[in-house]
Amino acid sequence: MYVSMEFANNSDDTQYQHVAYDVTYVEDIPQQGSNGLDCGIYLLAFAKCLSDGEGILVQYIDAKFLCIRYDVLLWE
């Protein structure tokens, strides 16, 4: 959402001055811990849920498990 707004605000092309997008607020969504280093893992988890058409699952996300999982996938 932020990228779309920034693009629209900084674009010289009037075609892009009004970018339509939907905003969905999800309650009780898992959040990263206080260390602040897990944001990429949460982003990947949410993107995967959305790309699979599942919406954002509000179940507990195990950031350590996902780090290991993505490490293995990238290693192969």
PyMOL commands that set and color helices and strands:
alter all, ss='L'
color gray80, all
select helices_A, chain A and resi 2-10+14-16+39-51+63-75
alter helices_A, ss='H'
color red, helices_A
deselect
rebuild
show_as cartoon
